[in-house]
Amino acid sequence: MGITIKGSNLKKESGGSAPPVDCAAAWKQIDKEKNEILKNPDPIERNKHVTAAYAKLYNDKPEMKWSGLAAIVSRQAGCAMEEAKSRTGQWIGGSDAKTAYDALAKANKSIFEDIYPNMRFYTKYGLEGIKRCGNTPGHEVPEDLKEAFEKIDQGKIREGSDDIANYEQTKVVQAKVYSDPKVKETFGKNQYWANSRVSGIAGWFGARKPEIPLSADCKGGKPVPFVGDINNPLDRVKYYHSLMKELDTLAKSPKWLPDTMGKLILRAR
């Protein structure tokens, strides 16, 4: 059963649909949903709808824990984009801020573009739909995600979510964002100065530790510490585990997760 979000008038899809007979037509509808969000040229405005889409997907199928966490992380990526954009005109650090802004925007778009349609298809048509239509020309579901969906279907929710996170960081973000030497240099410098003995001064010019709070607000919550090298995809996967652990702790309050998802969905309206 989906979560109830007060004041949002959301309706949970009841039980999902039967596997489609026409796979191409089914994927076309999913593509329409995806493209409606991605057509917005403004990364910050687009981020609101990307975030809400993850939150709605989680609302429809709470087993998709990755999507619930993705909604919150996407929101915080939007916060980081807003700050980076505000610093692009600085004399010192302005160029790095522009690189960070572009990289955050690209990561947010790339993850959504790659993973969301497959997750949406699974939540709508189930594992049988993935098995029947997962090899449709132009819509081949990656084997990593097929295996993740199988685990979730078997009730191995955390294992499946972890597989999606591993795919996200090692196959999507690493290839499409961190493969750029300028991005690696910028994020590496930021982490170095944010953790240095002059972090206070560096902070004036935009240096920020690569850590985020699990909050629907930019200044809300306590940041979860990042341990390791931000440019190492395996360290980023470990950070995902830390975030999921914190989410599990916060979610012990029955109101926290519904209220958080509700805020993220309402921001896109």
C-alpha positions as CSV (number, residue, x, y, z in Angstrom):
1,M,0.0,0.0,0.0
2,G,1.3,3.5,-0.9
3,I,1.9,6.2,1.7
4,T,-0.8,8.8,2.3
5,I,0.3,12.3,1.7
6,K,-1.9,14.9,3.3
7,G,-3.1,17.7,1.1
8,S,-1.7,16.3,-2.1
9,N,-4.7,14.5,-3.5
10,L,-2.5,11.7,-4.7
11,K,-4.0,8.5,-5.8
12,K,-2.0,5.3,-5.7
13,E,-2.1,3.0,-8.7
14,S,-4.0,0.0,-7.6
15,G,-2.0,-3.2,-8.0
16,G,-0.4,-2.3,-11.3
17,S,-1.4,-3.3,-14.7
18,A,-1.2,-6.6,-16.5
19,P,1.9,-7.1,-18.7
20,P,1.4,-5.2,-22.0
21,V,0.7,-7.0,-25.2
22,D,2.2,-4.2,-27.3
23,C,5.6,-3.6,-25.7
24,A,6.5,-0.7,-28.0
25,A,3.2,1.2,-27.2
26,A,3.8,0.6,-23.5
27,W,7.3,2.0,-23.6
28,K,6.0,5.0,-25.8
29,Q,3.7,6.0,-22.9
30,I,6.6,5.8,-20.4
31,D,8.8,7.8,-22.7
32,K,6.0,10.5,-23.0
33,E,6.0,10.8,-19.2
34,K,9.8,11.0,-19.1
35,N,10.1,13.5,-21.9
36,E,7.4,15.8,-20.5
37,I,9.8,16.3,-17.5
38,L,13.1,16.4,-19.4
39,K,11.8,19.0,-22.0
40,N,12.3,21.8,-19.4
41,P,15.6,23.5,-20.3
42,D,16.1,25.0,-16.9
43,P,18.0,22.5,-14.8
44,I,16.7,23.9,-11.5
45,E,13.1,24.0,-12.5
46,R,13.5,20.5,-14.2
47,N,14.9,19.2,-10.9
48,K,11.7,20.0,-9.1
49,H,9.8,17.6,-11.5
50,V,12.5,15.0,-11.5
51,T,12.3,15.0,-7.7
52,A,8.5,14.8,-7.6
53,A,8.5,11.9,-10.1
54,Y,10.8,9.9,-7.8
55,A,8.5,10.7,-4.8
56,K,5.4,9.7,-6.7
57,L,7.0,6.4,-7.8
58,Y,7.8,5.6,-4.2
59,N,4.3,6.5,-3.2
60,D,2.9,4.1,-5.7
61,K,5.3,1.3,-4.7
62,P,7.1,1.8,-1.3
63,E,9.2,-1.3,-2.1
64,M,11.1,1.0,-4.4
65,K,13.3,2.3,-1.6
66,W,15.9,3.6,-4.0
67,S,13.3,5.9,-5.5
68,G,12.3,7.3,-2.0
69,L,16.0,8.1,-1.2
70,A,16.5,9.4,-4.8
71,A,13.7,11.9,-4.3
72,I,15.5,13.4,-1.3
73,V,18.9,13.3,-2.8
74,S,17.6,14.9,-6.0
75,R,16.1,17.7,-3.9
76,Q,19.5,18.3,-2.3
77,A,21.1,18.3,-5.7
78,G,18.7,21.0,-6.6
79,C,19.8,23.0,-3.5
80,A,23.4,22.5,-4.5
81,M,22.7,23.7,-8.0
82,E,21.0,26.8,-6.7
83,E,24.0,27.7,-4.6
84,A,26.5,26.9,-7.3
85,K,24.6,29.1,-9.8
86,S,24.6,32.0,-7.3
87,R,28.4,31.8,-7.2
88,T,29.3,31.6,-10.9
89,G,30.0,35.3,-11.0
90,Q,32.6,35.3,-8.2
91,W,36.1,36.5,-9.0
92,I,37.6,33.5,-7.1
93,G,35.8,30.2,-7.5
94,G,33.3,31.3,-10.1
95,S,34.7,29.0,-12.8
96,D,34.6,26.0,-10.4
97,A,31.0,26.9,-9.4
98,K,30.0,26.9,-13.1
99,T,31.6,23.5,-13.6
100,A,29.9,22.1,-10.4
101,Y,26.5,23.6,-11.6
102,D,26.8,21.9,-15.0
103,A,27.9,18.6,-13.5
104,L,25.1,18.5,-10.9
105,A,22.6,19.3,-13.6
106,K,24.0,16.6,-15.9
107,A,24.0,14.0,-13.2
108,N,20.5,14.7,-12.1
109,K,19.2,14.5,-15.7
110,S,21.3,11.4,-16.6
111,I,20.2,9.3,-13.6
112,F,16.6,10.2,-14.3
113,E,16.8,9.6,-18.0
114,D,18.5,6.2,-17.5
115,I,16.9,4.7,-14.4
116,Y,13.4,6.3,-14.0
117,P,11.8,4.8,-17.2
118,N,12.8,1.3,-16.2
119,M,11.6,1.7,-12.7
120,R,8.3,3.3,-13.9
121,F,7.8,0.3,-16.2
122,Y,8.4,-2.1,-13.4
123,T,6.1,-0.4,-11.0
124,K,3.4,-0.2,-13.7
125,Y,3.7,-3.7,-15.2
126,G,5.6,-5.7,-12.7
127,L,8.4,-8.2,-13.2
128,E,6.4,-10.0,-15.9
129,G,6.2,-6.8,-17.9
130,I,10.0,-6.4,-17.6
131,K,10.5,-10.0,-18.8
132,R,8.2,-9.6,-21.7
133,C,9.2,-6.1,-22.8
134,G,12.7,-5.6,-21.3
135,N,14.4,-6.3,-24.7
136,T,12.3,-4.1,-26.9
137,P,14.4,-2.3,-29.5
138,G,15.4,1.0,-28.1
139,H,14.2,0.1,-24.6
140,E,16.6,-2.7,-23.5
141,V,16.5,-2.8,-19.7
142,P,20.1,-3.2,-18.4
143,E,20.8,-6.6,-16.9
144,D,21.8,-4.9,-13.6
145,L,18.4,-3.4,-13.2
146,K,16.6,-6.6,-14.3
147,E,18.4,-8.4,-11.5
148,A,17.5,-5.7,-9.1
149,F,13.8,-5.9,-9.9
150,E,13.9,-9.6,-9.5
151,K,15.3,-9.3,-6.0
152,I,12.7,-6.6,-5.1
153,D,10.0,-8.9,-6.5
154,Q,11.3,-11.7,-4.2
155,G,11.0,-9.4,-1.2
156,K,14.8,-8.7,-1.1
157,I,14.0,-5.0,-1.1
158,R,17.3,-3.7,0.4
159,E,19.4,-5.9,-1.9
160,G,17.6,-4.8,-5.0
161,S,17.8,-1.2,-3.9
162,D,21.6,-1.6,-3.3
163,D,22.0,-3.0,-6.8
164,I,20.2,0.0,-8.3
165,A,22.5,2.4,-6.4
166,N,25.6,0.5,-7.6
167,Y,24.4,0.7,-11.2
168,E,23.6,4.4,-10.7
169,Q,27.0,5.4,-9.5
170,T,29.3,3.0,-11.5
171,K,27.5,2.8,-14.8
172,V,25.6,6.1,-15.1
173,V,27.2,8.9,-13.1
174,Q,30.8,7.7,-13.5
175,A,30.5,7.3,-17.2
176,K,28.5,10.5,-18.0
177,V,29.7,12.9,-15.4
178,Y,32.9,11.9,-13.6
179,S,34.6,10.9,-16.8
180,D,35.2,14.6,-17.5
181,P,38.7,15.5,-16.1
182,K,37.5,19.1,-15.3
183,V,34.6,17.7,-13.2
184,K,37.0,15.4,-11.3
185,E,39.4,18.2,-10.7
186,T,36.7,20.6,-9.5
187,F,35.0,18.2,-7.1
188,G,38.4,17.0,-5.9
189,K,39.5,20.5,-5.1
190,N,36.2,21.3,-3.4
191,Q,36.5,18.3,-1.1
192,Y,40.2,19.0,-0.3
193,W,39.6,22.7,0.7
194,A,36.3,21.9,2.5
195,N,38.2,19.4,4.7
196,S,41.3,21.6,5.1
197,R,42.5,23.6,8.1
198,V,41.3,26.7,6.3
199,S,37.9,25.4,5.5
200,G,36.3,28.4,7.1
201,I,38.0,30.7,4.6
202,A,37.4,28.3,1.7
203,G,33.8,28.3,2.6
204,W,33.5,32.0,1.8
205,F,34.4,31.0,-1.8
206,G,31.9,28.1,-2.0
207,A,33.9,25.1,-0.8
208,R,31.4,22.6,0.7
209,K,31.9,19.1,2.1
210,P,30.3,16.5,-0.2
211,E,27.6,15.6,2.3
212,I,23.8,16.1,2.4
213,P,21.0,16.1,4.9
214,L,18.0,13.8,4.3
215,S,15.6,16.7,4.2
216,A,13.0,18.2,1.8
217,D,14.5,21.6,2.6
218,C,17.8,23.1,1.6
219,K,18.9,24.1,5.1
220,G,17.0,21.3,7.0
221,G,18.3,18.3,8.7
222,K,21.7,17.1,9.8
223,P,24.2,16.3,7.0
224,V,25.2,12.7,6.7
225,P,29.1,12.6,6.7
226,F,30.8,11.5,3.5
227,V,33.8,9.2,4.0
228,G,36.3,8.6,1.1
229,D,37.1,10.2,-2.2
230,I,34.1,11.9,-4.0
231,N,35.7,10.9,-7.3
232,N,35.7,7.2,-6.4
233,P,32.4,5.5,-7.5
234,L,32.7,2.8,-4.9
235,D,33.1,5.4,-2.1
236,R,29.9,7.1,-3.5
237,V,28.1,3.7,-3.3
238,K,29.2,3.3,0.3
239,Y,27.8,6.8,1.0
240,Y,24.5,5.6,-0.5
241,H,24.5,2.9,2.2
242,S,25.1,5.5,4.9
243,L,22.2,7.6,3.5
244,M,19.9,4.6,3.4
245,K,20.8,3.7,7.0
246,E,19.9,7.2,8.0
247,L,16.7,7.1,6.0
248,D,15.7,3.9,7.8
249,T,16.3,5.6,11.1
250,L,14.3,8.7,10.3
251,A,11.5,6.6,8.8
252,K,10.8,5.0,12.2
253,S,8.7,8.1,12.7
254,P,5.4,7.2,10.8
255,K,4.9,10.8,9.7
256,W,8.4,11.7,8.6
257,L,8.6,9.9,5.2
258,P,5.0,10.8,4.0
259,D,5.5,14.4,5.0
260,T,8.9,14.6,3.3
261,M,7.6,13.0,0.1
262,G,4.5,15.3,0.2
263,K,6.7,18.4,0.3
264,L,8.8,17.2,-2.7
265,I,5.7,16.5,-4.7
266,L,3.9,19.7,-3.9
267,R,7.0,21.8,-4.9
268,A,6.5,20.7,-8.6
269,R,2.9,22.0,-8.7
